[in-house]
C-alpha cells in the first residue's frame, strides 16, 4: 500500500448516479462487488486498487448490506454526504423499479418457468463474477505471504469449519493488523542500473 493516496478526482454527482446505476443494472446476486471494481478502478479510475481493497475491508466488518455500505463509502470519499446520497440513489433506483414490475407480473401470472430458469442462470453468473474478483485479488498479491496465508485460513474457516463471517473477519483482521505492523514497511524497490550508452558510429 502506498504511503499517500492519489488525489481525489473531480467527480460530479450525476457521474456517481450513472456509475452506480450501471453497476446495479449489470450485476446480479453477489456479482456487484466485481462490477464495482471494474467500474471504479479499471474504467473510471476513481479509486486505486489499494483504496478499493481498503473500502471493501471496511464495509465487510460493518453491519448492513455490503453493496449499500460500499456506495455510501465511495460516494462520501469522492463528494462528501451528497456524493453518498447520489451513489445510493444510483444503486437502488433501477433495481427497485425492476423488482416492483417483475413482482407484480409474477404474483399475478402464477409460476413462470422461463423466468425462474433465467434467475437461476443469473445466479450462476453472479457466483462466477465473485470468484473472478477473488482470483484477481489473490493473484495480484501472490508475492505477499501474509496475504496468501490469511486468505487460505479465512477460506478454510468459512467453507469447511463453517465459522460465521463476522467473527472470522474480526479475529483474522485483528491478527493481520498486528502482524503487518510488526513486519514494518516494505523494502523500497531498487531501481535497475542505468543502461550503458550506445557506441557511436
C-alpha positions as CSV (number, residue, x, y, z in Angstrom):
1,X,0.0,0.0,0.0
2,X,1.3,3.4,-0.9
3,X,2.1,5.9,1.9
4,X,-0.1,8.5,0.3
5,X,-3.4,8.1,-1.6
6,X,-3.7,9.7,-5.0
7,X,-5.7,13.0,-5.1
8,X,-9.4,12.7,-5.2
9,X,-10.5,13.1,-8.9
10,X,-13.2,15.7,-9.8
11,X,-16.4,13.7,-10.0
12,X,-19.9,15.2,-10.4
13,X,-23.0,13.9,-8.5
14,X,-24.5,12.9,-11.8
15,X,-21.5,10.8,-12.7
16,X,-21.9,9.0,-9.4
17,X,-25.5,8.3,-10.1
18,X,-24.7,7.0,-13.6
19,X,-21.8,4.8,-12.4
20,X,-23.7,3.1,-9.6
21,X,-26.8,2.7,-11.8
22,X,-24.6,0.9,-14.3
23,X,-23.2,-1.4,-11.5
24,X,-26.6,-2.3,-10.2
25,X,-28.1,-2.8,-13.7
26,X,-25.4,-5.2,-14.9
27,X,-24.8,-7.2,-11.7
28,X,-26.8,-10.0,-10.2
29,X,-26.6,-11.5,-6.7
30,X,-23.1,-11.3,-5.3
31,X,-21.6,-10.1,-8.5
32,X,-21.9,-6.3,-7.7
33,X,-18.6,-6.2,-5.9
34,X,-16.8,-7.4,-9.1
35,X,-18.6,-4.9,-11.2
36,X,-17.8,-2.1,-8.7
37,X,-14.1,-2.9,-9.0
38,X,-14.3,-2.9,-12.8
39,X,-16.1,0.4,-12.9
40,X,-14.4,2.3,-10.1
41,X,-10.8,1.1,-10.6
42,X,-10.4,0.0,-14.2
43,X,-12.8,2.1,-16.2
44,X,-13.3,5.4,-14.4
45,X,-10.1,5.2,-12.3
46,X,-11.7,7.0,-9.4
47,X,-10.0,4.7,-6.9
48,X,-6.7,2.9,-6.8
49,X,-6.5,-0.8,-6.3
50,X,-5.4,-0.2,-2.7
51,X,-8.2,2.2,-2.0
52,X,-10.8,-0.2,-3.3
53,X,-9.5,-3.1,-1.2
54,X,-9.5,-0.8,1.8
55,X,-13.1,0.3,1.3
56,X,-14.1,-3.4,0.7
57,X,-12.4,-4.4,4.0
58,X,-14.2,-1.6,5.9
59,X,-17.7,-2.4,4.6
60,X,-17.2,-6.1,5.3
61,X,-16.9,-5.6,9.1
62,X,-19.8,-3.1,9.4
63,X,-23.4,-4.3,9.8
64,X,-25.8,-4.0,6.9
65,X,-25.8,-4.8,3.2
66,X,-22.3,-4.6,1.8
67,X,-23.4,-3.0,-1.5
68,X,-25.2,-0.1,0.2
69,X,-22.2,0.5,2.5
70,X,-19.8,0.4,-0.4
71,X,-21.9,3.0,-2.3
72,X,-22.0,5.2,0.8
73,X,-18.3,4.9,1.5
74,X,-17.2,5.6,-2.1
75,X,-19.7,8.4,-2.6
76,X,-18.6,10.1,0.6
77,X,-15.0,9.7,-0.3
78,X,-15.5,11.4,-3.7
79,X,-18.1,14.0,-3.0
80,X,-19.0,14.0,0.7
81,X,-22.5,13.5,2.1
82,X,-24.2,14.5,-1.2
83,X,-21.9,12.0,-3.0
84,X,-23.0,9.2,-0.6
85,X,-26.7,10.1,-1.2
86,X,-26.2,10.2,-5.0
87,X,-24.4,6.8,-5.0
88,X,-27.1,5.1,-3.0
89,X,-29.8,6.5,-5.3
90,X,-28.0,5.3,-8.4
91,X,-27.5,1.9,-6.7
92,X,-31.1,1.2,-5.6
93,X,-33.4,3.1,-8.0
94,X,-33.2,0.8,-11.1
95,X,-33.3,-2.5,-9.2
96,X,-36.2,-1.2,-7.1
97,X,-38.3,-0.4,-10.2
98,X,-37.4,-3.7,-11.8
99,X,-38.3,-5.7,-8.7
100,X,-41.6,-4.0,-8.4
101,X,-42.6,-4.6,-12.0
102,X,-41.4,-8.2,-12.0
103,X,-43.1,-8.9,-8.7
104,X,-46.4,-7.6,-9.9
105,X,-46.1,-9.7,-13.1
106,X,-45.0,-12.8,-11.2
107,X,-47.7,-12.8,-8.5
108,X,-50.5,-12.0,-10.9
109,X,-49.4,-14.6,-13.5
110,X,-48.6,-17.5,-11.3
111,X,-45.4,-19.6,-11.7
112,X,-43.4,-18.6,-14.7
113,X,-41.0,-21.4,-15.6
114,X,-38.8,-19.4,-18.0
115,X,-38.4,-16.6,-15.5
116,X,-37.2,-19.0,-12.8
117,X,-34.7,-20.5,-15.3
118,X,-33.3,-17.1,-16.2
119,X,-32.9,-16.2,-12.5
120,X,-31.1,-19.5,-11.8
121,X,-28.7,-18.8,-14.7
122,X,-28.1,-15.3,-13.5
123,X,-27.2,-16.7,-10.1
124,X,-24.5,-18.9,-11.6
125,X,-23.1,-15.8,-13.4
126,X,-23.0,-13.9,-10.2
127,X,-21.1,-16.7,-8.5
128,X,-18.6,-16.7,-11.4
129,X,-18.1,-12.9,-11.2
130,X,-17.5,-13.1,-7.4
131,X,-15.0,-15.9,-8.0
132,X,-13.3,-13.9,-10.8
133,X,-12.8,-10.9,-8.4
134,X,-11.4,-13.1,-5.7
135,X,-9.0,-14.7,-8.2
136,X,-7.8,-11.3,-9.5
137,X,-7.1,-10.0,-6.0
138,X,-5.4,-13.2,-5.0
139,X,-3.1,-13.3,-8.0
140,X,-2.2,-9.6,-7.6
141,X,-0.9,-10.3,-4.0
142,X,0.7,-13.7,-4.5
143,X,4.1,-12.2,-3.5
144,X,2.8,-11.3,-0.1
145,X,3.0,-14.5,2.1
146,X,0.9,-12.9,4.8
147,X,-1.9,-12.1,2.4
148,X,-1.9,-15.6,0.9
149,X,-1.9,-17.3,4.3
150,X,-4.7,-15.2,5.7
151,X,-6.7,-15.8,2.5
152,X,-6.3,-19.5,2.8
153,X,-7.1,-19.6,6.5
154,X,-10.3,-17.5,6.1
155,X,-11.4,-19.7,3.2
156,X,-10.9,-22.9,5.3
157,X,-12.7,-21.4,8.4
158,X,-15.7,-20.3,6.4
159,X,-16.0,-23.0,3.8
160,X,-15.1,-26.1,5.9
161,X,-15.2,-25.2,9.6
162,X,-18.5,-23.3,8.9
163,X,-17.4,-20.4,11.1
164,X,-19.6,-17.3,10.7
165,X,-18.3,-14.4,8.6
166,X,-18.3,-11.7,11.3
167,X,-16.2,-13.5,13.9
168,X,-13.8,-14.7,11.2
169,X,-13.3,-11.2,9.8
170,X,-12.9,-9.7,13.3
171,X,-10.4,-12.3,14.6
172,X,-8.3,-12.6,11.5
173,X,-8.5,-8.8,10.9
174,X,-7.0,-8.1,14.4
175,X,-4.3,-10.7,14.0
176,X,-3.4,-9.4,10.5
177,X,-3.2,-5.8,11.6
178,X,-0.8,-6.8,14.4
179,X,1.4,-8.9,12.1
180,X,1.5,-6.3,9.3
181,X,2.5,-3.6,11.9
182,X,5.2,-5.8,13.3
183,X,6.6,-6.6,9.8
184,X,7.2,-2.9,9.2
185,X,7.2,-1.0,5.9
186,X,8.1,-2.9,2.8
187,X,11.6,-2.5,1.5
188,X,11.9,0.0,-1.3
189,X,12.5,-1.4,-4.7
190,X,16.0,-1.0,-6.1
191,X,15.9,0.8,-9.4
192,X,17.6,-1.0,-12.3
193,X,21.1,0.1,-13.2
194,X,21.4,2.6,-16.0
195,X,21.9,1.2,-19.4
196,X,25.3,1.9,-20.9
197,X,25.4,4.4,-23.8
198,X,25.3,3.0,-27.2
199,X,28.6,3.3,-29.1
200,X,28.7,5.9,-31.7
201,X,29.3,5.3,-35.4
